[in-house]
Amino acid sequence: MRPPEPVTGPTGYLYPLGTPPTETRFSQTATLFFRGQQYERALELSLEGIADDPGNPVHYLLAGMSYLSLDDVPNAHEMFVEARRIYPAYELDIEPQREAAWGEAFNAGLAAYAEGDIPSTVDHWNDALLMYDLRPEAHRNLAGLLVTEGRYEEAIEVYRRAIDGLAKRPATVILTAEELRTRAEASVDLENQISSLLMFTDRYAEAEPLLRRRLAREPASVQVRTDLASALNELGREQEARAIYGTLLSEGGLEATQLFTLGVGLFRVEDYVGADQAFRQLIEVQPQSRDAWFNRANVLFAMEDWSALVDVGRRLLELDPLGENALLITARAYLENGDRDAAVEVLRQTEVLPIFLSDLRLRRAGVGTTVEGTVRGNLAEAGSSIDLLFTFFGDRGISVGTEVVTIEAPPEGESERFTVGFPGRALSYRYERVGTVPQP
C-alpha cells in the first residue's frame, strides 16, 4: 500500500498530511444511516467511533454532518474543527457544508426578524457567524440589530469578526480581482462602523488609530477630522485637537451639522473665540435654530461677554421660551450689563411658567428626526396637558414641517423625559406654546 500523499486544494494550497481518515465499521454504518436521513442514529455511531478511535478524523466529520442535520450548529462546528485539526485537507469537504449551513441560518434569521422575533434572529445569525465567517452579510445584519438593541460592545465584536473573516480566503474557490476589491472595500466600511461605535461608547484610545487610518483614506473629510479632534481632546491632548479644529474653521464652507459639531468641539477645548465664530456661522444658515442660539449663549457666558449675551439671550428666549437655563443665562447677562430691572423681569418669568424644558437634543435617524429632552414641573398642576408646537427646518433654514406634542406636566420640581418625532429630515428646530405668535 502506498503511503498517503499531501493534498493540494483548488487555490494551490498544499495541506499538511496530518492523519488521513480510515473507514471503520462505525463510520461505514453511520454513513448508511446518514444517507437514510436517520441523523440521530448516524450521530450515535459517529460518537461511538470517536470513543473507540479518537485519532480517526472520519468520525468527527460524520458527527459534524449529523449535528448539522439536527440543527445543532455549535456541536457541528466543534466536530468540524476537530476533524480539520486531525486531517487539514478535510477543509475541502467541510467548507461547502459550512457555507450551505450559513445560508440556512442567515435566511432563518431574516424570517425571524420579519416576524419580530429578535431573540431568535440573534440566535440564527450567531449560528451563521459560527458556521462560516468568510461572508459579511450576517455580521452586518447582526451588528446593526445589536446597535438598535443598545448592545454596542457586542456589535463592535461582531464587526471585528467580520473584518477577520474578510481577511481570509476560501479554500474551494479562487476569488477574482473584482471580488477581492469588493472584500477590501467591505472591510474598510466595517472598520468605519467600528470607529463610530468606539466614539459613541467613549472608547477614544481604541478609536484613534482607526480614525487616523480613515483620515489617510479621506483626508478632506470634515466628519473624520472632527471625530479625531474629539477623541484627542478626550484623551487629554487638547493642543492637537485645537489645531484640527482651527484648520476646519479656517477652511469655511462647512454644512450646518459640521458647524455645530465644530462649535461644540471648540467649546470643549476652551477655544471660546473659535466656538463663537462657528456658532455665528451656523446661525447665519440656520437662523431659527434653538440649539445654535443656545450654544452661542453658553459660549458668550463662558467668555463673560455680557453685552453680546444680552442680545443673544433675548433671541434665545423667543426660540426656547420654556428653557430655564435660557432664562437664567439671559437674566445674568442683563445683571452683569447693569440692567437690574430687566434681569428681575426675566427671573419673574421663571415663577409663572407652567413647566421647564431642558437637555434638548436633536437626533437624526434615517429619514426621520427626533427632539429629546427633559420636562420639569413648575406652576402647572401635575397631570395637566400643555401643547407645544415644534417647527423643523432643513437646508438654508427653510421650514420643512411642524409637529404638535402634548406634554403632561410632572409634579413641581420633578422631571420626566419626552420625545418629539418628525417623519422627515431636519437640521434644526424651534418650539413655542400653541397659541403664541412666533417671532421672525
C-alpha positions as CSV (number, residue, x, y, z in Angstrom):
1,M,0.0,0.0,0.0
2,R,1.3,3.4,-1.0
3,P,1.7,5.9,1.8
4,P,-0.9,8.8,1.7
5,E,0.2,11.9,-0.2
6,P,-0.4,15.6,0.8
7,V,-3.5,17.2,-0.9
8,T,-3.4,20.4,-2.9
9,G,-6.5,22.5,-3.0
10,P,-8.0,24.4,-5.9
11,T,-6.2,27.6,-4.8
12,G,-2.9,25.8,-4.9
13,Y,-2.5,25.5,-1.1
14,L,-0.6,22.3,-0.1
15,Y,-2.2,20.9,3.0
16,P,-0.1,19.2,5.7
17,L,-0.7,15.5,5.7
18,G,-1.9,15.1,9.2
19,T,-3.7,11.8,9.9
20,P,-5.8,10.7,6.9
21,P,-9.2,9.2,7.6
22,T,-9.7,5.4,7.8
23,E,-13.1,3.8,7.3
24,T,-14.3,1.7,10.3
25,R,-17.4,-0.3,11.0
26,F,-18.7,2.7,12.9
27,S,-18.1,5.2,10.0
28,Q,-19.5,2.8,7.4
29,T,-22.7,2.2,9.3
30,A,-23.0,5.8,10.3
31,T,-22.7,6.8,6.6
32,L,-25.6,4.4,5.7
33,F,-27.8,5.8,8.4
34,F,-26.9,9.4,7.4
35,R,-27.8,8.7,3.8
36,G,-31.1,7.3,5.0
37,Q,-31.7,10.6,6.9
38,Q,-31.6,8.8,10.2
39,Y,-29.4,11.5,11.7
40,E,-29.7,10.6,15.3
41,R,-28.6,7.1,14.8
42,A,-25.8,8.3,12.5
43,L,-24.6,10.6,15.3
44,E,-24.7,7.9,17.9
45,L,-22.5,5.7,15.7
46,S,-20.1,8.6,15.0
47,L,-19.7,9.3,18.7
48,E,-19.1,5.6,19.3
49,G,-16.4,5.7,16.7
50,I,-14.8,8.7,18.3
51,A,-14.7,6.9,21.7
52,D,-13.2,3.8,20.1
53,D,-10.7,5.6,17.8
54,P,-10.3,9.3,18.8
55,G,-7.5,9.9,16.4
56,N,-9.5,9.0,13.3
57,P,-10.9,12.2,11.7
58,V,-13.7,10.4,9.7
59,H,-15.8,10.0,12.9
60,Y,-15.6,13.7,13.7
61,L,-16.6,14.6,10.1
62,L,-19.6,12.4,10.3
63,A,-20.5,13.6,13.7
64,G,-20.4,17.2,12.5
65,M,-22.6,16.4,9.5
66,S,-25.1,14.7,11.7
67,Y,-25.2,17.5,14.3
68,L,-25.7,20.0,11.4
69,S,-28.6,17.9,10.1
70,L,-30.1,18.0,13.6
71,D,-29.7,21.8,13.7
72,D,-27.1,21.7,16.4
73,V,-24.7,24.3,15.0
74,P,-22.4,24.7,18.0
75,N,-21.6,21.0,18.2
76,A,-21.3,20.7,14.4
77,H,-18.8,23.5,14.5
78,E,-16.7,21.8,17.2
79,M,-16.7,18.5,15.3
80,F,-15.7,20.1,12.1
81,V,-12.9,22.0,13.8
82,E,-11.5,18.7,15.3
83,A,-11.8,16.8,12.0
84,R,-9.8,19.5,10.2
85,R,-7.2,19.7,13.0
86,I,-6.5,16.0,12.6
87,Y,-6.7,16.0,8.9
88,P,-6.3,19.5,7.5
89,A,-7.4,18.6,3.9
90,Y,-10.8,17.9,5.3
91,E,-11.3,21.7,4.9
92,L,-12.1,21.0,1.3
93,D,-15.1,18.8,2.3
94,I,-16.2,20.9,5.3
95,E,-16.1,24.4,3.7
96,P,-19.1,23.8,1.3
97,Q,-21.1,22.4,4.2
98,R,-20.3,25.4,6.3
99,E,-21.3,27.8,3.6
100,A,-24.6,26.0,3.0
101,A,-25.4,26.0,6.7
102,W,-24.5,29.7,6.8
103,G,-27.1,30.3,4.1
104,E,-29.8,28.4,6.0
105,A,-29.1,30.2,9.3
106,F,-28.9,33.6,7.6
107,N,-32.3,33.1,5.9
108,A,-33.8,31.8,9.1
109,G,-32.7,35.0,10.8
110,L,-34.3,37.1,8.1
111,A,-37.6,35.2,8.6
112,A,-37.4,35.5,12.4
113,Y,-36.7,39.3,12.1
114,A,-39.7,39.7,9.7
115,E,-41.9,38.1,12.5
116,G,-40.4,40.5,15.1
117,D,-38.7,37.6,17.0
118,I,-35.5,39.4,17.9
119,P,-34.0,36.7,20.2
120,S,-34.4,34.1,17.5
121,T,-33.0,36.4,14.9
122,V,-29.9,37.0,17.0
123,D,-29.5,33.2,17.6
124,H,-29.8,32.3,13.9
125,W,-27.3,35.0,12.8
126,N,-24.9,34.0,15.5
127,D,-25.1,30.4,14.2
128,A,-24.3,31.8,10.7
129,L,-21.3,33.6,12.0
130,L,-20.1,30.5,13.8
131,M,-20.5,28.2,10.8
132,Y,-19.0,30.4,8.1
133,D,-17.3,33.8,8.6
134,L,-16.0,34.5,5.1
135,R,-19.1,36.4,4.1
136,P,-20.0,39.7,5.9
137,E,-23.8,39.9,5.3
138,A,-24.8,38.1,8.6
139,H,-22.2,40.1,10.5
140,R,-23.6,43.4,9.2
141,N,-27.2,42.5,9.9
142,L,-26.5,41.2,13.4
143,A,-24.3,44.1,14.4
144,G,-26.9,46.6,13.1
145,L,-29.6,44.8,15.1
146,L,-27.4,44.8,18.2
147,V,-26.9,48.5,17.9
148,T,-30.6,49.1,17.8
149,E,-30.9,47.0,20.9
150,G,-28.2,49.1,22.7
151,R,-25.8,46.2,22.8
152,Y,-22.8,48.2,21.5
153,E,-20.0,46.2,22.8
154,E,-21.4,43.0,21.2
155,A,-21.9,44.9,17.9
156,I,-18.2,46.1,17.9
157,E,-17.1,42.5,18.4
158,V,-19.3,41.3,15.6
159,Y,-17.9,43.9,13.2
160,R,-14.4,42.9,14.2
161,R,-15.1,39.3,13.5
162,A,-16.4,40.3,10.1
163,I,-13.1,42.0,9.2
164,D,-11.2,38.9,10.4
165,G,-13.4,36.8,8.1
166,L,-12.9,39.1,5.1
167,A,-9.1,38.7,5.6
168,K,-9.4,35.0,4.9
169,R,-9.7,33.3,1.5
170,P,-12.0,30.4,0.6
171,A,-10.3,27.0,0.3
172,T,-12.5,25.7,-2.5
173,V,-12.8,28.7,-5.0
174,I,-10.4,31.2,-6.4
175,L,-11.6,34.8,-5.9
176,T,-11.5,37.2,-8.8
177,A,-9.8,40.6,-8.7
178,E,-13.2,42.2,-8.5
179,E,-14.2,40.0,-5.6
180,L,-11.0,40.8,-3.8
181,R,-11.6,44.5,-4.3
182,T,-15.2,44.2,-3.0
183,R,-14.0,42.4,0.1
184,A,-11.3,45.1,0.7
185,E,-14.0,47.8,0.4
186,A,-16.3,46.0,2.7
187,S,-13.5,45.7,5.3
188,V,-12.9,49.4,5.2
189,D,-16.7,50.1,5.6
190,L,-16.8,47.8,8.6
191,E,-13.8,49.5,10.2
192,N,-15.6,52.8,9.8
193,Q,-18.6,51.3,11.6
194,I,-16.3,50.2,14.5
195,S,-14.7,53.6,14.8
196,S,-18.1,55.3,15.0
197,L,-19.2,52.9,17.7
198,L,-16.0,53.3,19.7
199,M,-16.5,57.1,19.7
200,F,-20.2,56.6,20.7
201,T,-19.1,54.4,23.6
202,D,-16.3,56.7,24.7
203,R,-13.5,54.2,23.8
204,Y,-11.3,57.0,22.4
205,A,-7.9,55.3,22.7
206,E,-9.2,52.4,20.6
207,A,-10.9,54.8,18.1
208,E,-7.8,57.0,17.5
209,P,-5.8,54.5,15.3
210,L,-8.9,53.6,13.3
211,L,-9.7,57.3,12.7
212,R,-6.1,58.0,11.6
213,R,-6.3,55.2,9.1
214,R,-9.6,56.5,7.9
215,L,-8.2,60.1,7.7
216,A,-5.4,58.7,5.5
217,R,-8.1,57.4,3.1
218,E,-10.3,60.5,3.4
219,P,-8.0,63.5,4.2
220,A,-10.7,66.1,3.3
221,S,-13.5,64.5,5.5
222,V,-14.8,67.0,8.0
223,Q,-16.5,64.3,10.0
224,V,-13.4,62.2,10.4
225,R,-11.2,65.2,11.4
226,T,-13.9,66.3,13.8
227,D,-14.1,62.8,15.4
228,L,-10.3,62.6,15.6
229,A,-10.1,66.0,17.3
230,S,-12.9,65.0,19.7
231,A,-11.0,61.8,20.6
232,L,-7.8,63.6,21.1
233,N,-9.5,66.1,23.4
234,E,-11.0,63.4,25.5
235,L,-7.6,61.7,25.7
236,G,-6.2,65.0,27.2
237,R,-4.3,66.1,24.0
238,E,-6.0,69.4,23.7
239,Q,-3.3,71.1,21.7
240,E,-3.6,68.5,18.9
241,A,-7.4,68.8,19.0
242,R,-7.3,72.6,18.9
243,A,-5.0,72.5,15.8
244,I,-7.5,70.3,13.9
245,Y,-10.5,72.4,14.9
246,G,-8.7,75.6,13.9
247,T,-7.9,74.2,10.5
248,L,-11.5,73.2,10.0
249,L,-12.8,76.6,11.0
250,S,-10.4,78.4,8.7
251,E,-11.4,76.3,5.6
252,G,-15.0,77.6,5.6
253,G,-17.8,76.2,3.5
254,L,-19.0,73.9,6.3
255,E,-22.5,72.5,6.4
256,A,-24.8,73.1,9.3
257,T,-24.2,69.8,11.1
258,Q,-20.5,70.2,10.7
259,L,-20.5,73.8,12.1
260,F,-22.5,72.5,15.1
261,T,-20.1,69.7,15.8
262,L,-17.1,72.0,15.3
263,G,-18.5,74.6,17.7
264,V,-19.1,72.0,20.4
265,G,-15.6,70.7,19.9
266,L,-14.0,74.2,20.1
267,F,-16.0,74.9,23.2
268,R,-14.7,71.7,24.8
269,V,-11.1,72.7,24.3
270,E,-12.0,76.1,25.7
271,D,-11.4,77.9,22.4
272,Y,-14.3,80.2,23.0
273,V,-13.5,82.7,20.3
274,G,-13.4,79.9,17.7
275,A,-16.6,78.3,19.1
276,D,-18.4,81.7,18.9
277,Q,-17.3,82.0,15.3
278,A,-18.6,78.5,14.5
279,F,-22.0,79.1,16.1
280,R,-22.3,82.6,14.5
281,Q,-21.8,80.9,11.1
282,L,-24.3,78.3,12.0
283,I,-26.9,81.0,12.9
284,E,-26.4,82.6,9.5
285,V,-27.5,79.4,7.8
286,Q,-30.0,78.3,10.5
287,P,-31.4,81.5,12.0
288,Q,-34.3,79.7,13.7
289,S,-32.1,77.0,15.3
290,R,-32.8,76.9,19.1
291,D,-29.6,74.8,19.6
292,A,-27.4,77.2,17.6
293,W,-28.6,80.2,19.7
294,F,-28.4,78.2,23.0
295,N,-24.9,77.0,22.4
296,R,-23.7,80.5,21.3
297,A,-25.3,81.8,24.6
298,N,-23.2,79.3,26.6
299,V,-20.1,80.3,24.7
300,L,-20.6,84.0,25.5
301,F,-21.4,83.2,29.1
302,A,-18.1,81.4,29.4
303,M,-16.4,84.4,27.7
304,E,-18.3,86.8,30.1
305,D,-19.2,88.8,27.0
306,W,-22.3,90.2,28.7
307,S,-23.2,92.9,26.2
308,A,-23.3,90.4,23.3
309,L,-25.1,87.9,25.5
310,V,-28.0,90.3,26.2
311,D,-29.0,90.3,22.5
312,V,-28.3,86.6,22.1
313,G,-30.3,85.8,25.2
314,R,-33.3,87.9,24.1
315,R,-33.4,86.0,20.8
316,L,-32.9,82.6,22.6
317,L,-36.0,83.2,24.7
318,E,-38.1,83.5,21.6
319,L,-36.9,80.1,20.4
320,D,-36.7,78.4,23.8
321,P,-39.5,80.1,25.8
322,L,-39.7,77.4,28.5
323,G,-35.9,76.9,28.9
324,E,-34.9,77.5,32.5
325,N,-31.3,77.7,31.6
326,A,-32.0,80.2,28.8
327,L,-33.9,82.4,31.3
328,L,-31.1,82.2,33.9
329,I,-28.3,82.9,31.4
330,T,-30.2,85.9,30.0
331,A,-31.0,87.3,33.4
332,R,-27.3,87.1,34.4
333,A,-26.4,88.9,31.2
334,Y,-28.8,91.8,32.0
335,L,-27.5,92.0,35.5
336,E,-23.8,92.0,34.6
337,N,-24.6,94.6,31.9
338,G,-26.0,96.9,34.5
339,D,-29.8,96.5,33.7
340,R,-31.1,95.1,37.1
341,D,-34.7,95.8,36.2
342,A,-34.5,93.7,33.1
343,A,-32.8,90.9,35.0
344,V,-35.5,90.9,37.6
345,E,-38.2,90.8,34.9
346,V,-36.6,87.8,33.3
347,L,-36.3,86.0,36.6
348,R,-40.0,86.6,37.3
349,Q,-40.9,84.6,34.2
350,T,-39.4,81.5,36.0
351,E,-42.1,81.9,38.6
352,V,-45.1,81.9,36.2
353,L,-44.0,79.3,33.6
354,P,-46.1,76.1,33.7
355,I,-43.1,73.8,33.1
356,F,-39.4,74.0,32.2
357,L,-37.7,72.2,29.3
358,S,-34.0,71.3,29.4
359,D,-31.4,68.9,27.9
360,L,-33.0,69.3,24.5
361,R,-31.2,67.4,21.8
362,L,-31.9,66.8,18.1
363,R,-31.2,63.4,16.6
364,R,-31.4,62.2,13.0
365,A,-32.1,58.5,12.3
366,G,-32.5,57.6,8.6
367,V,-35.2,59.8,7.1
368,G,-36.7,60.8,10.5
369,T,-35.8,63.3,13.2
370,T,-36.5,63.5,16.9
371,V,-36.0,66.0,19.6
372,E,-35.5,64.6,23.1
373,G,-35.5,66.5,26.3
374,T,-36.5,66.7,29.9
375,V,-39.6,68.4,31.3
376,R,-39.7,69.6,34.9
377,G,-42.8,70.6,36.7
378,N,-43.3,74.2,37.9
379,L,-46.5,76.1,38.2
380,A,-48.8,73.8,36.2
381,E,-50.9,71.3,38.1
382,A,-49.4,67.8,38.0
383,G,-51.0,65.8,35.1
384,S,-52.3,68.8,33.2
385,S,-51.7,69.0,29.5
386,I,-49.5,71.6,27.7
387,D,-49.4,71.7,23.9
388,L,-46.2,72.7,22.2
389,L,-45.6,73.4,18.5
390,F,-42.2,72.3,17.2
391,T,-41.2,73.7,13.9
392,F,-38.4,71.9,12.0
393,F,-36.0,73.4,9.4
394,G,-34.0,71.9,6.6
395,D,-31.3,73.3,4.4
396,R,-30.8,77.1,4.4
397,G,-33.2,77.3,7.4
398,I,-36.3,76.6,5.3
399,S,-39.2,75.2,7.3
400,V,-39.9,71.6,6.4
401,G,-42.8,70.9,8.8
402,T,-44.3,71.1,12.2
403,E,-45.4,68.7,15.0
404,V,-47.6,69.4,18.0
405,V,-46.7,67.5,21.1
406,T,-48.8,67.3,24.3
407,I,-46.7,67.2,27.4
408,E,-48.2,66.1,30.7
409,A,-46.8,68.3,33.5
410,P,-44.9,66.5,36.2
411,P,-45.3,67.5,39.9
412,E,-43.5,70.6,40.8
413,G,-39.7,70.0,40.9
414,E,-40.0,66.5,39.4
415,S,-38.6,65.7,35.9
416,E,-39.5,63.3,33.1
417,R,-38.1,62.6,29.7
418,F,-40.1,63.4,26.5
419,T,-39.6,62.9,22.7
420,V,-41.0,64.7,19.7
421,G,-40.9,62.7,16.4
422,F,-40.8,64.3,12.9
423,P,-41.1,62.0,9.9
424,G,-38.6,64.0,7.8
425,R,-35.0,65.1,7.7
426,A,-34.4,68.3,9.7
427,L,-31.3,70.2,10.7
428,S,-32.7,72.4,13.4
429,Y,-35.9,73.3,15.2
430,R,-37.6,75.8,17.5
431,Y,-40.7,75.5,19.7
432,E,-43.5,77.6,21.2
433,R,-46.6,77.1,23.2
434,V,-49.6,76.6,21.0
435,G,-51.4,79.9,20.5
436,T,-48.4,82.1,20.7
437,V,-47.1,84.0,17.7
438,P,-43.5,83.1,16.6
439,Q,-41.0,85.8,16.2
440,P,-39.4,86.3,12.8
